Amino acid sequence: FSFTNDLAGGDLKGNITINTKNLNYRLATEVNKFDLNFINQYLKELSNYGKFRATLDANVKASGNFKDAQNLNASGRVEINELHFGKDTIEDYASFEKLVVGINQLSPKDHKYLFDSILLMHPYFKFEQYDNLDNIQTMFGKKGAKASAVNSNPEKFNLVLEIGKYIRLLSKNFFSSQYQVKRLAITDGETKYNNFALNEKFSMAAASLSVLADSIDKNHSRVKVYLKTSIKPYGYASVSLSINPKDSSDFDMSYHFQKIPLAMFNAYLITYTSFPLDRGSLELKGTWSVRNGFIQSTNHLLIIDPRVTKRIRKKDSKWIPVPLIMAFVRERGNVIDYEIPITGNLKNPKFNLCDVIVDVLKNIFIKPPTTPYRLEVKNVENKVEKLLSVNWGMRQYSLSGKQEEFVQKIADFLKENPASSISIHPVIYAEKEKEYILFFEAKKKYFLFLNHKTKQTFSSDDSLATDKMSIKDSSFVRYLTRYCGDSMLFTIQQKCFRFIGSSLVNTKYKQLQEMRLHSLQFYFKQNNTGSHVKIYPMQSSIPYNGFSFFKIKYKGEIPAAL
């Protein structure tokens, strides 16, 4: 046989011999860049929306029986290239550049799973949480309801489900069989997690992710697997695993997450405590030894130099006295080293996050001698770069009292030292700044509509009430949803943009930066030291401290007066 896909591209050729009496077969086939676009017709039955594309290359020889799926003996090479699956042709939920599977012998009936290599290049996966469901459930229905409905209909054939069933059947006895993978590699991977269910967007990603393992063989005493990744916007992670290939409940593991800024979790801190952090980093490391499923482990959580900033007051934000708690901790040092032993077994580990939080509070206030955890606070050198800077809160455009004193001191120094000069480098958290502007302007427009007011009659008290209003206010959300009338807008951010438009956000953002520069320049112009100040173009970035700031550089050693 030989045929070409004239519409989408690619060709498939080979030969097959079938015994019509017992349905035994022999197959040799070669596939070149065969377009898998036909999968979309089956995907439509399983999902509310979505697009799929990929191409297939293969060179496979196989023999078996059509009556028995496990009666298969195959060898060869299979490649899936440029796979993309997601909301539409632009936004991917999952993708990869190439998957290569080199098969030495695949024979489920003989319990042989022998692979030369399994290579996955540039995989990508995105998971998003919304107020109600997540991006996977919005596509396939709650808990996969659409797929379950199709699967439960015996008269309905769906190729995607049948492929899934066949792969599951082929791999059913994998771990109890003789298996070998000479080389397993995942390279240049990326995973993204976005949470839109909070009062503001939380985003974190693993980038340049790699997983490497050589000689995965059931005949070996141990199999070693290594994982490394950088964490966006900041941080690194590594995991080392040594596992018994004959018993997955027998393994040793070490892990290390480091240089992760605490400010990265401000979306959670604001929602559940009302207090963001503007300094500090997190480190988590530990070792596990698991035998017969029973866990012995040591886990260290280090919180380095945490600093709480001004409370953000929203009507639905929970309140916890974080500054008071941190005052007790920081009296003993600027690093918290918290040891959390996780024991028990893999099915029921003895660890509960709520217990940990309660024990942290007990250690701070009561210090019971029998606590199962250990809280150590150590003094370490603060590694935060020593520099002059002015931090800006979200939507803040005027200097606080302390900031005014600080800038005035710099201006006075330049006046007294005419040969001195400084440069100002604005580093702007543009994405977060625009999100705050977006929320305020959308709430403001709703407030004006609700109270029959105009922009001219919008008072400072109205502004304060608008700012305190929850972005997840039920009446506001219902109004937005009706206004947009688009079921494909899943997040409050998308609905707000549809409500007020991106041009207004960009205009307000530009005005905010201009007012900040004006506030800062005022003191230098006032005492005629403006010529000693050079202002560089704004740099859009994700600052380590979670807030926009103006970095002030002084050539040479910073004088004691500053």
N, C-alpha and C positions, 0 to 999 in steps of 0.2 A: 504494500500500500504506500501511497505518497499523495499528499495534498497540501495546498497552500491556502492560508487565510488571506484572501485578496483584499478584504475590507480593512482588517486591522494590522496585517503583516505577520510574517513568520511561516514556517513550514514544518511538517511532521512526516517522517517516512520510516519504513522498516518492514519487517515481515513477522507473521504470526502463524503458528501451526496449532490446530485444535483437533483433539480426538473427540468426535461427535458422540461416541458411546459413553465415555466416562467424564468428558469435559476437562480433561487435562490439556494444558496449553504450553507452548514455548513462544517466547516473544523476544525480539531484538528491535529496538527503536531508537531513532535519533531525532531530537527536537531542537530546532534553531529559532530563537527569538520569537517564540509563539506567544501571541498576545492573549492574555487571560481576561480581556474585557467582558467576555460572556458571563463571568461570575456575577456581574451587576444585576442580571435578571433574577438570580436566586437571592441576592442580597436584599432586593426590594421587598421580598416576601417576609424577611426576618427583621426588617428595620423600618423606622419611620422616615429615615432619610439616610444619605451616605453614598460615597463613591469609592470605587476600588479600581486599581490598575496595577498591572505587573506583566512581566514577560517570563517565559520558561525556556530554559535550555536543558537538555538531558541526553544522556547516552547510556541506555540501560539494557541489560539482558536479564530475562526472568523466565522462570517456569513455575507452574503451580496447577491449581484446580479451581474452576469457577464456582464450585459448590462449597469450597472451604477456603475462607479468606486467609486463614493462618497457614494453609498449605502453599507457601511461597518460598522461592529461593531466588534471590535477586542480587545483582552486583552492578556497579557502574557509578555514574556521577549525575547529580541533579543540581541545577542552579536556578534560583528564582532571583530575577533582577528588577531593580527599581520598583519595589512594591510600595504602594501608597494607599492608605485607607483612612478615610476621615469624613468630616462633615460635608465637604464638597471638594472640588478639584483644587482648591487653594489651601484650605486648612486641614492638615493631617492630624489624626489621633495616633496613628501608628504607621511606621514606614521603615524600610531599610534599603540600603544600596544593593546589597547582594547577600544571598544565603547559598552556601556551597556545601553539599553533603556528598562525601566520597564514600561509597559503599563497597566494602570488600566482600561481605556476605551478610545478607538479611534473610533469616530463615526462622520465623516464629515457631513453626512446628518442631524444628530441631533445637529450639531454644538457643539460637545463635544471632547475636546482634553485633557484628564486627564492622566498625567504621574506620576508614583511614583518617578522615578529618570531618569536623563540623565547624564551619567558619561563618560568622555573621558579621557583616561590615556595615558600619554606621547605622545601627538601629536607633529608632526614635519612638518614644511613647509619651503621650500627654494624658494626664488625668486631671479633670476639673470637677470641683464640687460646687453645686449651685444651692439655692435656698431650699429646693425640694429634692431634686435627684442629682445625679452626676452626668458627665458627658456620655458615658457608656449606656446608662439606663435611659437617658432621654432618646438615645438612638434605638435601642433594642427593647424598650419597655421596662417597667419596674421589675427587677430581678429576672430580666430576660423573658418577659411575658410573651412577646411576639414570637420569639424562637420556640418557646415551649408550646404555643398554640399550633404552630406548624408541625412541630415534632410529634405532637399527640394525634395528629390526623393521619391515619394509616394510608389514606388515598392520595396524600400529598407527597410528591417527590421533590426534594430540595438537594441539589448537588453539594452545597456547602455543608449541610448537616451530614450527608452521606460520607463526604470526605473526612469530616471530624470523627464519625463513628468508625470508619475504616482505620484511621490512624490510631484511635484509642484501642481498637481490637488488636492491631499489630503490636502495639507497645504494652499490651496487658501484662505479659510475663517478663518484661525487660529486666527488672532487678533480680528475679529468681533464675535468670538465664545466664549463659556465658556472654558477657558483653565486653566490648573494647572500643575505645575511641583514642586513636593514637595522638590526635591533637584537637583540642577544643579551644576556640578563640572567639571572643567578642571584642571588636575593636572600634574605637571612636564612637561609642554610644552616647545617647543623650536621653534623659528622662526629665519631664517637667511636671510639677504639681502646682496647680492654682486653686486657691480656695476663695470663692466669691460669697460664701455663706456668712462671712464675718462682716464687721462694720466697715472694713476696707479690705482691698485685695491682698491676699498673702500669696507669694510666689517663691518657689525654690526649685532648683534644677541640679541634676548631676550631669556634668559635661566631660567629654574626653574619657568616658567610662570604658574600662577594659577588664575583661575576665579571661584568664589564661589557665589552661590545665594541660599537662602532657601525660601521656600513658595512663589514661583512665582504663583500668583493666581489673576485672574481677579476680584475676589470679595474683594480683599484687596485694601486699599487706596494707598499704595506705595509698590514697589518691590525694594529691595536693592541688588546691585551687586558689588562685590569687585574684583579688579584685582591687582596682585602684580607680579613683575618680576625683575630679575637682568638683567643688560645690559652688553653684552660682547663687548669689553674687560673690560670696567669699567663702573659702574653706577648702579642706581636703579630707578625703576619707580613704581608708585602706582596710581590707579584710583578708585574712589568711586562714584557710580551712584545710585541715587534714582529716580525711574521712576513711573509715573502713568500707571498702567497696562491697563487702559481703553483708554489712549491717549499717544502715543509714542512721541508726540510733547510737552509733559509736563514732564520735568525732571530737577533735580539738579545734578551737577557733580563737583567734585573737583579732581585735578590731581597734581602730583609732580614728576618731573624728576630731579635727583640730582647726583652730583659727576661724571659728564660726562666730560672727558678730551677734551679740545678744539683740541688737537693734533690728536684726532681720525678723525677729518674732514679735515686733511691736503690734502687728495686726491682731495677734492673739492677746497680747498684754493689754492693749487698749480695750478690747471687747470684754475681757474677763476681770480686769483690775482697774481700768481707767488711767493707768500710769505707764507711759512708754519709757524706754531706756535710751540714753544717748551715748552710752559708753559701755564697754565690757565685751568680753569674748567667752566662748564656750568651748570646752574640750571634753570629749567622752572617749574613754578607752577601757578595755577589759580583756579578760581571757576566760574561755569556757572549756571545761573538760566534761564530756558527756559519755557515760558508759551505760549500756543497756537502757538508754533513755533517761538516766538519772543525772541531774545537773549539779556540777560544782563550779562556781564562777566567782570572779572578782570583777567588779565594775566601778569605775571612778568617773564621777561627774565633777568637772572643775569649772567654776564660774569665776572669771578673772576680772577684777576691777569693775563691777557693775555700778552704774550711776543712774538714778531715777530722775526724770525731768518733770516738767509741769503737768499736772493732771489735765486730761481732756474730758470735759463734761458733756456727756450725751445722755439722753433720757433713758435709753435701754442698756447702757454700759453698766456692768457690774462694778462694785467698788470693793477693793481690798486695800488696807493701809500699807502698801508696799514701802513707802518712805520710812515708816516706823519700823517695819521688819528689817529693812536694809540698814537702818541706824544701829540696830543691835549687832548685825553681822559685821558692819564696817568698823565698829569699835575694836574688833578683834583682828582686823587685817583687811586686805583687799582681794583675797582669794579664798573661795570656798572649795574645799576638796571633800566631796560627798561619796562615800563608799556604799554601794548597794549590792549586797550578795543576793543573787537569784539562785534558788535551789529547787528541790522537787523533781518532777519529771517533765518531759517534753509535752505530754498531754495536759499536765496540770502544774505549771511552774508556780512556785511560791513567791509571787511578786504582784503587788497591786499598787498602781500609781497613786491612788488616793491615800493608801497607807504611807507611802513615801512622803507625800506633801504634809500629812498630819505629823509624821515623825520629824520633818524639818522644822515645823513650827514648835513642836515640843522641845527639840534640841535648842532652839533659839531662846525660848522663854523659860523652860523648866529644867532642861539638861538632865533627864533621867539617866541613871547609870546603867540601866539594863536594856536600853534601846537596841534593836537589832541592827541599826545602822550606825555609822560613825561620821560625825561632822568635825572636820578639821578646818580651821581658818589659819592661813599662813600669810606672812608678810613676804611679798616678792617684789622685785623691781618692776615698776610700771613701764611696760614696753611701748606705751602709746607715744607716738612721735611728738616731741616737744615743739610746738609751733604756736604762733599767734593766729587766732581765728575768731570770727564772729559767726555763731550758729544762728540759723533762722528756723523758727517754728513754722509749721504749715500755714500759709497765708499771712504770715507775719511780715509787715513792711516797715515798722518803726522800731527803733532800738529800745531795749528795756533800760531801766535806770543804771544797772551795772554795766551794760554794754556801752551806754553813753559815757560813763566815767572812763571806761577802757579806751574808747576811741579818742576821747578828749586828751587822755594821757599820751597817746601816740602823737596826736597833733601838737601838743605842747613840746614833746621831745624833739620833733622835727623843727619846731620854731627855735628851740634853744641850740640845736645842732644843725646849722644850715648845710653842712656837707653831707648830711644823712639823707637817705631816701628809702622808700618802701615800694613794693609791688603788691597788688591785690589780685588774687586769682579766684574768681567765683566758681564754685563747684555746686551745681544745681541738681537736685533729685527731681528731674523734670517729670518723670512718670507719676510719682507720688504727689507732687505739687499740683499737677493737672487733675489728678483724681479728686483732691480736696476741693479745688475750684469747681470742678464738674458737679460734685455733690452739693456744694453751697448754692451754686447758681440754679440748679434744678429745683432744690427746695425753696429757693427764693421765688422762682416763677410760680411754683405751686402755692406758696404763701400769699402772693399777690392775688392770684386767682381766687383762693379760698376766702380771703378777707376783703375782696373788692377794693384793692388798693392799686396805686400806680408806683412807678419807680421814684417819682418825685415825693410821694408821701411815705415812702419806706424809711422808717426812723431807725435810730441806733438800737432802740429796744426791740424793734422788729428784727433787726440784724442778729441780735443776741438770741432771740427766740428761734430764729431760723437755724442758726449755728448749732443750738442745743438739740434741735429736732433730730430724731433718729432717721438715718437713711433707709432703715427697714420699717419705718412707720407703716402700719397696715393700710391706712387710708391712702397714704401717698403712693404706696406700691400698687394698690388697686387702680388708682387714677392713672399712673404711668402705664400700666398694662393695657387699660382701655384705650388710652391715647395712642399707644404704639400699634396695637392690633396686629402684632406679629409674633406668632408662636415660636419662631426661630431665634428670638432674643431671649437668652436664658439668664443673663446677669443684670443686676441693677445698673452696672456701668453702661452696658449696651443701651438700656432703656433711657437712661439719662442723656446719653449722647443723641439719641433719636429725638428726645424732648426739647433740648436747647441748641443742639448743633455744635460741631467742633470749632467753628470759627469764633464763637463767643469765648470758649475756653482758651483758645490760643491768644485772643486779644487780652483777656484778663491776666493770663500768664505773663505776657509781655509787659503789661502795665505794672504787675507786681515786681518784676525784676528792675524796672526803671525806678520805682519808688524806693526799693532797697538801696540801689546805688546812690540815689539822691540823699537818703538818710545818712549814709556813710560819708559821702563827700562834703556834706554841710560843714562838718567840724574843721576840715582842712581848708575849705574856701573861706571860712570865718576868720581864720588867723593867717591867711595868705600863704599856706604851705601846700596848696594844690599842685604846684609844679614839682613837688618832691614825691608825688604819688603817681605811679603808673598802674593803670587798670587794664588787665588782660581780658580777652573775650571769654564769655561764659562757657564753661565745660559741662555738658550734660553727662551725668554719671550716677551710679548708686553709691552714695557715700557710706563708708564703713560704719559711721555713727547713726545712720538712718535719717539724717536731716541735711538740708542744704546748708552750705557754709561758705564764707569768704575767707580764704587762706591769705594771711598777710605775711609776706616774706621780707626779711631784713637782711641785707648783704652782710655776711660775717656773723660773729657771735651775737646773739640777742642780748642787748644791754640789760643790766640788772634793773634799771628804771622801768623797763617794760615787762 
